[in-house]
Structure formats: C-alpha cells, structure tokens
Amino acid sequence: MGERKVLNKYYPPDFDPAKIPRRRQPKNQQIKVRMMLPMSIRCNTCGTYIYKGTKFNSRKEDVIGDTYLGIQIFRFYFKCTRCSAEIAFKTDPQNSDYVVESGASRNFEPWREEDEAVEKEKKKRAAEEMGDAMKSLENRAVDSKRDMDILAALEEMRSMKSRHATVSVDMMLETLKRSAYDKEQKIAEELDKADEELIKSIAFPGSQNYVRRIQDDEDEDLDEDFGQSSSNPCKLPDDNLKGCLST
C-alpha cells in the first residue's frame, strides 16, 4: 500500500531506455475526438436534420495525398443521431469551410451563395483583364470613381457629425426649457383671449346691448291694469286720461 502513491521510481545504473521495445502504430491511425458539427446537414438515410453545433464523438484521420498549400486535410466520421448511419465530411482549407462527402447533404445557406457569387465575379474580372489592357484601365477607373464617392459620403457624414457635436447637453436642455416656456405662454394667451371673448359676449346692466327681462310679478300687474282699463276707459293711463277729461 505504501508504494501506491510513490512519485519516484528506482532506475538501476545499467538502465538504457533505447532498449525498450516500441509499439508500432499504423501510419494513418484514426483518432477519436469530441467535436461539434460545423454546419447543418440532412441525413440521406432517415431524413433527420442535424443542426450546427450538435456535439458528437467522431473518428478523425488524415486524407492521404490530399493537401492544400502544404496544409493537411482531415476527414471525420460520425453517426446519425437517429438511424446511426455513418456520415463523412472533410476540411476545405481553400475556402475555410467543410465539405460533406457521404451519408448526408448540406442544407441551403444563403450567405454561402452570396460569397460564391462574389468569388465568381472576381474570377470573371481577372479573366477579362488578363489579355485586355483597356478593360483593366476601365475597371480601375470605375474603382477609383467608386472610392471617390465613398470618400465624399464619409466626409459629409463627418461634417454632419461635427455640426451635431457642437451642440452640448446644456444647450439642448436650455432649448427644451425655452420651448416648454413658450408653449405655456401661448396656452395662457389663448385662455386669456377666450375669457375676454366670453366676457364681451355677456351684456351687463347699463350697456347698449342690455335687454331687461320682465319678471313674472310685473307681468301679472300689467295684465290686471290692462283688464281694468278695458272695462273703464277713464282709468287708462296718461294718454286715455286726456280723452276722458275732454268728454
């Protein structure tokens, strides 16, 4: 039990590590690695979609005789999460991507199509400029004009930003306070004007447009006076009094 935790071992004086037999391993031995799926694929056997980022155990090996600018290409084998069918894909250092070899098909990715279109356009332009000096000159003129337009737009944005930068926070707050004060003053003036118009529309006693309203008691007195005057014409007020005296 005491030797179980010993850190140092005894080496005799005549120990020669070169005499230890070494185990010969195959040249292209597969290594088990734990990795995540770098793209979304669809299994050809069961049709299951396996999404990007799915973790799985895989077997990695070197692709014999296939390199790109001295960069070794690796092949990975893993199994479908549903039907356990084997799927293989390898690295693509030329495009900084991966290529599905067998067992599945890669899902459509729109950004890859855009990148491929840009790459095709570059190759087409390089092929056109290969034997035509005038075409190369025209393309350079178009590029310089585009660069000048971009610089002009950037300069305009900088000038606009500098104009906005001159406005400080204090100035903005002062402007907001002033606008709020002006708005309150305008509302107060409108209310004062409405009050003045309301006051002018009301006719007070003593004014030219004042009309005195006859009360109910006065109406009854006038009716009684009118009835007496009809029965006795001599009891008429003022105007009829003169007629009675003349008779």
URLIN-V792664 format. One record per run of one state. SS is the DSSP state (H for helix, E for strand, C for the rest). FROM is the first residue (numbers start at 1). TO is the last residue. Records with the same first field share a line. If there is no record, write none. Layout:
SS->FROM-TO ; FROM-TO
//
This chain:
C->1-1 ; 6-16 ; 20-30 ; 37-40 ; 44-48 ; 51-54 ; 69-70 ; 80-85 ; 93-96 ; 103-103 ; 107-109 ; 131-132 ; 166-168 ; 202-215 ; 232-232 ; 236-238 ; 247-247
H->2-5 ; 17-19 ; 110-130 ; 133-165 ; 169-201 ; 216-231 ; 233-235 ; 239-246
E->31-36 ; 41-43 ; 49-50 ; 55-68 ; 71-79 ; 86-92 ; 97-102 ; 104-106
//
